[in-house]
Amino acid sequence: MHVIVTHPNADFDAVASLLGAWRLYPDALPVLPSPLNRNVRDFVTLYESELPFVRLTDLGREPITRLTIVDTQQIPTLKRLAPDARIHIIDHHRPHRSPPANA
């Protein structure tokens, strides 16, 4: 399973990045973080039926074999992340450290 994630307390930049990555990878699942900034939460609630986002709790038991991270370089702790998962980081911030070997 291919999953797209961003940072907690997501702002519009992060949520727009989720949507943009999903447009590049339409078979992937764009996962909304928790929590969202209040204004973003209100927007997502208003347009929920028009947006492709899922919650982490909506993911099945299938292992995550591909992870795309947007608007952050922090790799989240995900129970279903396969040890050999391919990780793709898309971020406009300066690198904080070297990415892992599978990124």
Secondary structure, DSSP 8 states (H G I E B T S, - for coil): -EEEE--SSB-HHHHHHHHHHHHH-TTSEEEE-SSB-HHHHHHHHHTGGGS--EEGGG--SS-EEEEEEES-------TTEEEEEEEEEE-SS--SS---TT-
